[in-house]
Amino acid sequence: MTSFFGEGSPLTQNGFSAVNSANGIESAALWAVLSVETSGCGYLPDRRPKILFERHIFSKLTQGRYDSVAPDISAPTPGGYGDLGANQYSRLGAAIQLDSEAALQSASWGLGQIMGENFSAAGFPSADAMVAAMVASEDAQLAAMTTFVKSNGMVSALQQHDWTGFARNYNGPNYAANNYDGKLQNFYQQYVSGNTPDLQVRAAQMYLTYKGFSPGPIDGVNGDSTLAAVEAFQTSIGEPASGIIDDTLIILLQM
C-alpha cells in the first residue's frame, strides 16, 4: 500500500442496509459504536482514513527490535500517541520505513478502528488488502467492522444491548477507564428514538469538509453550520445559495 489517499466515499444507504440485513444489528446500535470510535466519520479532511498508530503493537509484532532506536513508535507499553489526524500518518510512515507489514498491522483503521493485525477476522487475506478497503469507502469500512464483530462473537451483545459485554470484547479489558460502555449506552439512547444520522446530509457534510468548508460535526444533522457551509459552497460555484441538500448538490460537491 503506497498511498492512503482515496475518494473518501461516504456511507451509502445500500452499504448500511446490507450490513443491517446480514447481521441483524439495529441501526441505533451500529451508530452508537461508530460514534464512540470515530465520532461517526471514517476519514480525515484530506480523505485519508482515520487511524491511530499503536506503538505497543508495533513493538510486539517486531519483537522489540526497534524499542531502543525508535521509542516513540515502538515501545512495550501503550501511549505516546501525540496529536490525532495527520500526525498519526507521520508515525505510521516512520514505522513503515522499519517494517511495512508490522506498521500496517499496528494501526487501527476507519469507522470502526479495526486494528490492522485483525485483518483476517475482518475478512481480508492481508493487512494490505484491508487497508486498501479502508481507503476505498466507508461502506467497506463498515463491512469490515461488522465482519470483525461477527467473527469474534459480539453480534449478540449488540443485539441484546449488552454494552458492558460488547465494550469488554471490542475495546479491551480497560474499557471502563474511558467509560466506553457508558458512552455506547448514551449514544444508543440518543439514536434509538429514530434520530439516526441522515446519510445524504452526512455525505454533504463530508464533501464540504473535503472542499475546505466548515459544516460543523459530521453528524448527519442539517443544522445552522451545515446550512451556512452549503450556501457558501453554492455561492463559490455561482449557484443560487438555496442551502438545499439534494442529489444535485451531492453531484456538484463530488466534482
GULUM-204302 format. One line per 3 residues: number of its first residue (from 1); their letters; for each residue x, y, z of N, C-alpha, C. Coordinates in nm, 3 decimals, padded with zeros to 5 digits. Layout:
REM GULUM-204302
NUM> a> X Y Z X Y Z X Y Z; ...
REM end
This chain:
REM GULUM-204302
1> mts> 00.086 -00.118 00.000 00.000 00.000 00.000 00.089 00.123 00.000; 00.096 00.193 -00.111 00.187 00.306 -00.122 00.119 00.441 -00.097; -00.013 00.447 -00.109 -00.085 00.572 -00.087 -00.208 00.546 -00.003
4> ffg> -00.235 00.640 00.086 -00.351 00.627 00.172 -00.461 00.726 00.134; -00.441 00.795 00.022 -00.541 00.890 -00.026 -00.635 00.821 -00.124; -00.766 00.843 -00.106 -00.865 00.787 -00.197 -00.980 00.884 -00.216
7> egs> -01.092 00.831 -00.258 -01.210 00.915 -00.279 -01.275 00.958 -00.148; -01.253 00.879 -00.044 -01.318 00.912 00.084 -01.469 00.902 00.075; -01.518 00.801 00.004 -01.662 00.789 -00.023 -01.742 00.768 00.105
10> plt> -01.844 00.851 00.128 -01.925 00.838 00.250 -02.013 00.713 00.249; -02.063 00.680 00.366 -02.160 00.571 00.378 -02.279 00.594 00.286; -02.328 00.486 00.227 -02.449 00.491 00.146 -02.559 00.411 00.214
13> qng> -02.681 00.437 00.173 -02.793 00.361 00.230 -02.782 00.214 00.195; -02.737 00.184 00.073 -02.720 00.044 00.033 -02.615 -00.025 00.120; -02.504 00.043 00.144 -02.399 -00.016 00.226 -02.444 -00.038 00.369
16> fsa> -02.515 00.058 00.425 -02.562 00.046 00.562 -02.668 -00.062 00.573; -02.761 -00.065 00.478 -02.869 -00.164 00.482 -02.816 -00.306 00.465; -02.713 -00.322 00.382 -02.655 -00.455 00.361 -02.598 -00.510 00.490
19> vns> -02.534 -00.425 00.567 -02.478 -00.467 00.696 -02.589 -00.501 00.794; -02.694 -00.419 00.798 -02.808 -00.448 00.885 -02.870 -00.582 00.853; -02.893 -00.606 00.725 -02.959 -00.729 00.682 -02.875 -00.852 00.712
22> ang> -02.744 -00.840 00.689 -02.656 -00.955 00.705 -02.632 -00.993 00.851; -02.643 -00.897 00.941 -02.605 -00.922 01.080 -02.717 -00.904 01.181; -02.828 -00.846 01.139 -02.939 -00.829 01.232 -02.908 -00.734 01.345
25> ies> -02.825 -00.633 01.318 -02.792 -00.533 01.420 -02.870 -00.407 01.388; -02.944 -00.355 01.483 -03.025 -00.237 01.456 -02.938 -00.114 01.431; -02.991 -00.023 01.355 -02.916 00.096 01.315 -02.865 00.175 01.435
28> aal> -02.949 00.191 01.537 -02.909 00.271 01.653 -02.787 00.213 01.722; -02.778 00.080 01.729 -02.663 00.016 01.793 -02.537 00.034 01.710; -02.550 00.022 01.578 -02.434 00.045 01.492 -02.384 00.187 01.502
31> wav> -02.476 00.283 01.499 -02.436 00.423 01.508 -02.371 00.454 01.642; -02.416 00.385 01.746 -02.356 00.406 01.878 -02.208 00.367 01.875; -02.177 00.252 01.815 -02.038 00.208 01.806 -01.955 00.306 01.723
34> lsv> -02.010 00.347 01.608 -01.936 00.439 01.520 -01.912 00.573 01.588; -02.009 00.618 01.665 -01.997 00.748 01.732 -01.889 00.745 01.839; -01.877 00.633 01.909 -01.775 00.622 02.013 -01.636 00.609 01.950
37> ets> -01.626 00.530 01.844 -01.495 00.501 01.785 -01.436 00.619 01.708; -01.514 00.684 01.623 -01.457 00.786 01.536 -01.546 00.910 01.523; -01.629 00.934 01.621 -01.726 01.043 01.612 -01.809 01.031 01.485
40> gcg> -01.825 00.907 01.437 -01.915 00.880 01.326 -01.862 00.908 01.188; -01.732 00.935 01.171 -01.676 00.960 01.038 -01.545 00.885 01.023; -01.527 00.818 00.909 -01.410 00.733 00.890 -01.292 00.799 00.821
43> ylp> -01.304 00.927 00.782 -01.196 00.991 00.707 -01.154 01.124 00.769; -01.030 01.158 00.743 -00.979 01.291 00.776 -01.022 01.388 00.667; -01.009 01.519 00.689 -01.046 01.616 00.586 -00.968 01.602 00.456
46> drr> -00.852 01.534 00.460 -00.774 01.513 00.336 -00.808 01.380 00.268; -00.913 01.314 00.316 -00.968 01.190 00.258 -00.887 01.066 00.294; -00.792 01.075 00.380 -00.725 00.955 00.429 -00.808 00.895 00.543
49> pki> -00.809 00.761 00.556 -00.884 00.701 00.667 -00.832 00.748 00.801; -00.921 00.762 00.896 -00.877 00.791 01.032 -00.801 00.670 01.085; -00.687 00.698 01.150 -00.609 00.590 01.209 -00.559 00.632 01.347
52> lfe> -00.515 00.532 01.423 -00.442 00.555 01.546 -00.329 00.453 01.549; -00.206 00.501 01.551 -00.091 00.410 01.550 -00.058 00.368 01.692; -00.048 00.236 01.712 -00.025 00.180 01.846 00.119 00.129 01.856
55> rhi> 00.201 00.201 01.932 00.343 00.166 01.940 00.366 00.030 02.007; 00.279 -00.007 02.104 00.300 -00.135 02.172 00.269 -00.254 02.082; 00.178 -00.235 01.987 00.150 -00.342 01.890 00.269 -00.357 01.796
58> fsk> 00.324 -00.245 01.751 00.440 -00.250 01.662 00.557 -00.317 01.733; 00.577 -00.285 01.860 00.684 -00.347 01.937 00.663 -00.498 01.948; 00.539 -00.537 01.974 00.508 -00.680 01.986 00.534 -00.753 01.854
61> ltq> 00.487 -00.695 01.744 00.499 -00.761 01.614 00.644 -00.767 01.564; 00.727 -00.677 01.611 00.868 -00.674 01.568 00.961 -00.724 01.678; 00.904 -00.791 01.778 00.981 -00.849 01.888 01.072 -00.746 01.957
64> gry> 01.027 -00.623 01.960 01.100 -00.518 02.032 01.231 -00.475 01.967; 01.251 -00.509 01.840 01.378 -00.478 01.774 01.406 -00.329 01.767; 01.299 -00.248 01.764 01.317 -00.105 01.743 01.287 -00.021 01.868
67> dsv> 01.268 -00.087 01.980 01.233 -00.015 02.103 01.340 00.088 02.142; 01.465 00.052 02.127 01.572 00.141 02.172 01.602 00.252 02.073; 01.581 00.226 01.944 01.618 00.326 01.843 01.500 00.415 01.804
70> apd> 01.378 00.370 01.827 01.260 00.448 01.790 01.150 00.433 01.895; 01.175 00.476 02.018 01.079 00.454 02.127 00.946 00.526 02.109; 00.943 00.628 02.022 00.817 00.699 02.000 00.718 00.616 01.920
73> isa> 00.770 00.521 01.840 00.679 00.437 01.761 00.692 00.288 01.795; 00.782 00.254 01.884 00.799 00.114 01.924 00.835 00.108 02.071; 00.739 00.061 02.151 00.760 00.052 02.296 00.665 -00.055 02.350
76> ptp> 00.702 -00.120 02.459 00.618 -00.228 02.512 00.489 -00.183 02.578; 00.475 -00.051 02.600 00.353 00.000 02.666 00.276 00.091 02.571; 00.143 00.096 02.584 00.063 00.187 02.501 00.094 00.332 02.534
79> ggy> 00.049 00.422 02.447 00.064 00.564 02.474 00.152 00.633 02.372; 00.191 00.755 02.406 00.278 00.831 02.317 00.214 00.866 02.184; 00.083 00.880 02.185 00.012 00.899 02.058 00.039 01.035 01.995
82> gdl> 00.052 01.137 02.076 00.063 01.271 02.019 -00.069 01.315 01.960; -00.065 01.411 01.870 -00.186 01.462 01.809 -00.252 01.356 01.721; -00.383 01.364 01.711 -00.456 01.278 01.620 -00.446 01.334 01.478
85> gan> -00.515 01.272 01.384 -00.515 01.323 01.247 -00.387 01.292 01.174; -00.333 01.393 01.103 -00.217 01.374 01.016 -00.095 01.323 01.092; -00.082 01.361 01.219 00.033 01.316 01.297 00.041 01.164 01.305
88> qys> -00.073 01.098 01.307 -00.071 00.952 01.313 -00.012 00.892 01.186; -00.031 00.959 01.073 00.030 00.911 00.949 00.181 00.936 00.949; 00.225 01.040 01.017 00.369 01.061 01.031 00.431 00.947 01.111
91> rlg> 00.363 00.907 01.217 00.411 00.796 01.299 00.407 00.665 01.220; 00.296 00.645 01.147 00.286 00.524 01.065 00.396 00.522 00.959; 00.420 00.636 00.896 00.523 00.642 00.793 00.661 00.607 00.846
94> aai> 00.692 00.654 00.966 00.820 00.621 01.028 00.830 00.470 01.054; 00.718 00.411 01.097 00.718 00.267 01.123 00.731 00.188 00.993; 00.669 00.236 00.887 00.677 00.169 00.758 00.821 00.159 00.710
97> qld> 00.900 00.261 00.738 01.041 00.259 00.699 01.118 00.147 00.769; 01.068 00.105 00.884 01.134 -00.002 00.960 01.079 -00.139 00.925; 00.946 -00.150 00.917 00.882 -00.279 00.885 00.741 -00.249 00.837
100> sea> 00.722 -00.249 00.706 00.595 -00.204 00.649 00.477 -00.291 00.689; 00.495 -00.422 00.689 00.384 -00.512 00.724 00.343 -00.493 00.870; 00.440 -00.490 00.958 00.409 -00.471 01.100 00.347 -00.334 01.123
103> alq> 00.391 -00.234 01.047 00.337 -00.099 01.064 00.188 -00.095 01.031; 00.149 -00.151 00.918 00.008 -00.152 00.879 -00.077 -00.227 00.981; -00.020 -00.332 01.038 -00.094 -00.410 01.137 -00.102 -00.340 01.272
106> sas> -00.020 -00.237 01.292 -00.013 -00.170 01.421 -00.100 -00.046 01.432; -00.178 -00.018 01.329 -00.269 00.097 01.332 -00.413 00.047 01.331; -00.501 00.123 01.394 -00.644 00.095 01.384 -00.701 00.183 01.274
109> wgl> -00.797 00.129 01.199 -00.838 00.190 01.073 -00.988 00.215 01.063; -01.024 00.333 01.009 -01.160 00.359 00.963 -01.265 00.375 01.069; -01.389 00.367 01.024 -01.505 00.392 01.110 -01.502 00.314 01.240
112> gqi> -01.470 00.187 01.230 -01.471 00.101 01.349 -01.338 00.087 01.417; -01.234 00.157 01.365 -01.099 00.150 01.421 -01.055 00.005 01.443; -01.062 -00.074 01.337 -01.017 -00.212 01.341 -00.866 -00.216 01.328
115> mge> -00.800 -00.287 01.419 -00.655 -00.300 01.412 -00.614 -00.377 01.287; -00.509 -00.331 01.223 -00.460 -00.399 01.104 -00.422 -00.544 01.130; -00.377 -00.574 01.252 -00.340 -00.711 01.283 -00.463 -00.804 01.284
118> nfs> -00.582 -00.747 01.284 -00.706 -00.826 01.283 -00.763 -00.841 01.142; -00.678 -00.827 01.040 -00.726 -00.830 00.902 -00.804 -00.956 00.869; -00.760 -01.071 00.919 -00.829 -01.196 00.885 -00.969 -01.199 00.944
121> aag> -00.983 -01.160 01.071 -01.114 -01.157 01.135 -01.206 -01.055 01.071; -01.147 -00.955 01.004 -01.227 -00.852 00.935 -01.261 -00.893 00.792; -01.211 -01.011 00.750 -01.249 -01.065 00.620 -01.151 -01.042 00.507
124> fps> -01.022 -01.021 00.539 -00.924 -00.991 00.436 -00.807 -01.090 00.440; -00.742 -01.111 00.325 -00.628 -01.204 00.321 -00.499 -01.144 00.374; -00.494 -01.012 00.387 -00.372 -00.946 00.434 -00.406 -00.810 00.491
127> ada> -00.314 -00.754 00.567 -00.333 -00.618 00.618 -00.338 -00.519 00.504; -00.257 -00.541 00.401 -00.255 -00.452 00.286 -00.391 -00.447 00.218; -00.455 -00.564 00.204 -00.588 -00.569 00.142 -00.691 -00.497 00.228
130> mva> -00.679 -00.512 00.358 -00.771 -00.443 00.448 -00.754 -00.292 00.437; -00.630 -00.246 00.435 -00.605 -00.102 00.426 -00.659 -00.047 00.295; -00.643 -00.121 00.186 -00.696 -00.077 00.057 -00.847 -00.058 00.064
133> amv> -00.917 -00.147 00.135 -01.062 -00.133 00.151 -01.095 -00.011 00.237; -01.015 00.013 00.340 -01.038 00.128 00.426 -01.021 00.259 00.349; -00.927 00.261 00.256 -00.905 00.378 00.172 -01.022 00.400 00.077
136> ase> -01.084 00.291 00.032 -01.183 00.297 -00.075 -01.313 00.366 -00.035; -01.374 00.326 00.076 -01.506 00.380 00.110 -01.545 00.348 00.253; -01.638 00.427 00.305 -01.693 00.397 00.437 -01.781 00.273 00.433
139> daq> -01.842 00.244 00.321 -01.919 00.119 00.310 -01.827 00.000 00.339; -01.707 00.003 00.280 -01.611 -00.105 00.303 -01.563 -00.105 00.447; -01.545 00.013 00.505 -01.504 00.021 00.645 -01.609 -00.040 00.737
142> laa> -01.735 -00.008 00.712 -01.843 -00.061 00.796 -01.855 -00.212 00.780; -01.843 -00.261 00.657 -01.850 -00.406 00.633 -01.738 -00.478 00.706; -01.618 -00.420 00.705 -01.505 -00.480 00.776 -01.529 -00.483 00.926
145> mtt> -01.583 -00.374 00.978 -01.610 -00.368 01.121 -01.710 -00.474 01.164; -01.819 -00.487 01.089 -01.922 -00.582 01.128 -01.877 -00.726 01.105; -01.792 -00.749 01.006 -01.734 -00.882 00.987 -01.647 -00.919 01.107
148> fvk> -01.569 -00.822 01.154 -01.486 -00.842 01.272 -01.573 -00.872 01.394; -01.679 -00.795 01.410 -01.771 -00.816 01.523 -01.831 -00.956 01.518; -01.872 -00.998 01.400 -01.931 -01.131 01.383 -01.829 -01.241 01.407
151> sng> -01.707 -01.222 01.355 -01.601 -01.323 01.370 -01.567 -01.347 01.516; -01.584 -01.244 01.598 -01.547 -01.254 01.739 -01.667 -01.272 01.831; -01.780 -01.311 01.773 -01.897 -01.347 01.854 -01.958 -01.234 01.933
154> mvs> -01.955 -01.113 01.877 -02.005 -00.997 01.951 -02.140 -00.946 01.902; -02.197 -01.011 01.801 -02.324 -00.964 01.746 -02.434 -00.970 01.852; -02.439 -01.080 01.926 -02.547 -01.095 02.025 -02.541 -00.987 02.131
157> alq> -02.420 -00.943 02.168 -02.408 -00.837 02.268 -02.472 -00.708 02.218; -02.451 -00.677 02.090 -02.514 -00.557 02.034 -02.665 -00.576 02.022; -02.707 -00.693 01.982 -02.850 -00.719 01.968 -02.922 -00.709 02.103
160> qhd> -02.855 -00.752 02.208 -02.914 -00.753 02.342 -02.883 -00.626 02.421; -02.812 -00.532 02.358 -02.773 -00.406 02.423 -02.691 -00.431 02.549; -02.607 -00.534 02.539 -02.514 -00.565 02.648 -02.389 -00.482 02.625
163> wtg> -02.396 -00.356 02.665 -02.288 -00.262 02.636 -02.159 -00.298 02.708; -02.170 -00.348 02.828 -02.050 -00.387 02.902 -01.983 -00.506 02.835; -02.061 -00.605 02.797 -02.005 -00.722 02.731 -01.941 -00.687 02.598
166> far> -02.008 -00.602 02.521 -01.951 -00.561 02.393 -01.825 -00.480 02.415; -01.828 -00.386 02.507 -01.712 -00.299 02.533 -01.591 -00.381 02.575; -01.613 -00.480 02.660 -01.502 -00.563 02.708 -01.434 -00.635 02.592
169> nyn> -01.513 -00.686 02.500 -01.457 -00.763 02.388 -01.403 -00.674 02.276; -01.469 -00.563 02.251 -01.431 -00.479 02.138 -01.320 -00.381 02.174; -01.328 -00.324 02.294 -01.234 -00.220 02.335 -01.122 -00.273 02.424
172> gpn> -01.141 -00.391 02.482 -01.039 -00.449 02.568 -01.072 -00.440 02.715; -00.990 -00.503 02.799 -01.021 -00.512 02.943 -01.021 -00.378 03.016; -00.961 -00.276 02.957 -00.958 -00.146 03.022 -01.069 -00.052 02.973
175> yaa> -01.174 -00.111 02.918 -01.283 -00.031 02.859 -01.345 00.068 02.958; -01.351 00.029 03.084 -01.417 00.114 03.184 -01.341 00.243 03.210; -01.210 00.243 03.184 -01.130 00.362 03.212 -01.177 00.482 03.132
178> nny> -01.230 00.456 03.014 -01.281 00.564 02.929 -01.434 00.565 02.920; -01.497 00.490 03.012 -01.644 00.483 03.014 -01.699 00.440 02.878; -01.629 00.346 02.815 -01.668 00.302 02.681 -01.811 00.250 02.678
181> dgk> -01.845 00.167 02.776 -01.980 00.109 02.779 -02.085 00.216 02.805; -02.052 00.311 02.893 -02.146 00.420 02.921 -02.169 00.507 02.800; -02.065 00.533 02.725 -02.078 00.613 02.603 -02.164 00.540 02.500
184> lqn> -02.144 00.410 02.487 -02.227 00.331 02.395 -02.374 00.345 02.431; -02.404 00.327 02.560 -02.542 00.335 02.604 -02.601 00.473 02.579; -02.523 00.577 02.606 -02.572 00.713 02.587 -02.602 00.742 02.440
187> fyq> -02.512 00.700 02.352 -02.536 00.722 02.209 -02.654 00.639 02.160; -02.666 00.517 02.212 -02.779 00.433 02.170 -02.911 00.500 02.207; -02.919 00.552 02.328 -03.042 00.620 02.371 -03.071 00.741 02.284
190> qyv> -02.966 00.806 02.239 -02.982 00.922 02.151 -03.040 00.881 02.016; -02.997 00.764 01.967 -03.035 00.723 01.832 -03.160 00.634 01.826; -03.193 00.566 01.934 -03.298 00.465 01.928 -03.436 00.524 01.899
193> sgn> -03.456 00.651 01.928 -03.586 00.714 01.901 -03.607 00.741 01.753; -03.506 00.710 01.672 -03.518 00.731 01.528 -03.435 00.845 01.477; -03.360 00.909 01.566 -03.279 01.024 01.528 -03.139 00.984 01.481
196> tpd> -03.133 00.881 01.396 -03.004 00.841 01.341 -02.964 00.939 01.231; -02.834 00.949 01.201 -02.788 01.046 01.102 -02.854 01.029 00.966; -02.887 01.140 00.903 -02.936 01.140 00.766 -02.815 01.122 00.675
199> lqv> -02.813 01.013 00.599 -02.693 00.981 00.521 -02.665 01.080 00.409; -02.769 01.139 00.352 -02.745 01.238 00.247 -02.686 01.366 00.305; -02.739 01.410 00.418 -02.684 01.528 00.487 -02.540 01.499 00.529
202> raa> -02.518 01.381 00.582 -02.385 01.342 00.626 -02.286 01.340 00.510; -02.328 01.288 00.395 -02.242 01.287 00.276 -02.207 01.429 00.236; -02.306 01.518 00.237 -02.280 01.658 00.203 -02.180 01.718 00.300
205> qmy> -02.194 01.689 00.428 -02.100 01.741 00.528 -01.958 01.694 00.501; -01.943 01.568 00.465 -01.810 01.516 00.437 -01.749 01.582 00.314; -01.826 01.592 00.206 -01.773 01.652 00.083 -01.743 01.801 00.103
208> lty> -01.826 01.869 00.180 -01.798 02.009 00.212 -01.666 02.022 00.287; -01.644 01.933 00.381 -01.519 01.934 00.457 -01.400 01.911 00.365; -01.412 01.815 00.274 -01.304 01.789 00.179 -01.270 01.914 00.097
211> kgf> -01.372 01.995 00.069 -01.351 02.114 -00.014 -01.311 02.237 00.067; -01.294 02.220 00.196 -01.245 02.329 00.279 -01.352 02.414 00.342; -01.478 02.373 00.333 -01.586 02.445 00.401 -01.604 02.384 00.541
214> spg> -01.681 02.450 00.625 -01.694 02.407 00.765 -01.840 02.383 00.801; -01.888 02.260 00.778 -02.029 02.231 00.807 -02.056 02.193 00.953; -01.951 02.196 01.037 -01.969 02.150 01.174 -01.941 02.001 01.183
217> pid> -01.987 01.937 01.288 -01.961 01.793 01.304 -02.021 01.712 01.189; -01.956 01.601 01.156 -02.011 01.509 01.056 -02.112 01.421 01.128; -02.234 01.472 01.142 -02.333 01.403 01.225 -02.465 01.375 01.153
220> gvn> -02.475 01.416 01.026 -02.598 01.390 00.952 -02.715 01.475 00.997; -02.685 01.584 01.068 -02.790 01.675 01.115 -02.775 01.807 01.038; -02.882 01.851 00.976 -02.878 01.970 00.892 -02.902 02.095 00.978
223> gds> -02.797 02.133 01.051 -02.807 02.248 01.139 -02.757 02.376 01.075; -02.744 02.480 01.157 -02.707 02.611 01.105 -02.570 02.612 01.037; -02.472 02.542 01.095 -02.338 02.541 01.038 -02.337 02.471 00.902
226> tla> -02.415 02.364 00.891 -02.422 02.293 00.764 -02.491 02.379 00.658; -02.600 02.444 00.698 -02.670 02.534 00.606 -02.578 02.643 00.554; -02.503 02.704 00.644 -02.412 02.812 00.605 -02.303 02.761 00.511
229> ave> -02.253 02.640 00.537 -02.149 02.583 00.452 -02.203 02.550 00.314; -02.325 02.497 00.308 -02.388 02.467 00.178 -02.405 02.595 00.098; -02.455 02.698 00.162 -02.477 02.824 00.092 -02.345 02.885 00.045
232> afq> -02.241 02.874 00.128 -02.110 02.928 00.089 -02.055 02.852 -00.031; -02.071 02.720 -00.030 -02.025 02.641 -00.145 -02.103 02.678 -00.271; -02.234 02.686 -00.260 -02.316 02.719 -00.377 -02.276 02.855 -00.434
235> tsi> -02.255 02.950 -00.347 -02.212 03.083 -00.391 -02.076 03.076 -00.461; -01.986 02.993 -00.408 -01.849 02.984 -00.462 -01.846 02.930 -00.605; -01.950 02.855 -00.645 -01.952 02.800 -00.780 -02.057 02.870 -00.869
238> gep> -02.109 02.982 -00.819 -02.202 03.060 -00.899 -02.343 03.008 -00.903; -02.379 02.924 -00.805 -02.515 02.871 -00.795 -02.595 02.952 -00.694; -02.728 02.955 -00.707 -02.811 03.023 -00.606 -02.787 02.961 -00.468
241> asg> -02.776 03.043 -00.368 -02.749 02.995 -00.232 -02.878 02.948 -00.166; -02.928 02.835 -00.212 -03.055 02.783 -00.161 -03.039 02.711 -00.028; -02.921 02.657 -00.004 -02.900 02.580 00.118 -02.961 02.442 00.114
244> iid> -03.019 02.404 00.000 -03.089 02.275 -00.011 -02.988 02.162 -00.035; -03.003 02.055 00.042 -02.920 01.936 00.024 -03.002 01.832 -00.052; -02.960 01.802 -00.172 -03.030 01.704 -00.255 -02.927 01.633 -00.344
247> dtl> -02.975 01.549 -00.435 -02.882 01.473 -00.520 -02.799 01.567 -00.607; -02.857 01.676 -00.652 -02.783 01.772 -00.736 -02.666 01.831 -00.660; -02.688 01.866 -00.534 -02.581 01.923 -00.454 -02.468 01.821 -00.436
250> iil> -02.504 01.696 -00.409 -02.403 01.593 -00.389 -02.317 01.577 -00.514; -02.381 01.579 -00.631 -02.307 01.568 -00.757 -02.210 01.684 -00.773; -02.257 01.805 -00.744 -02.170 01.923 -00.755 -02.054 01.914 -00.657
253> lqm> -02.079 01.865 -00.539 -01.974 01.853 -00.439 -01.869 01.749 -00.477; -01.908 01.650 -00.557 -01.816 01.546 -00.599 -01.726 01.588 -00.714; -01.758 01.700 -00.778 -01.681 01.744 -00.894 -01.545 01.802 -00.851
REM end
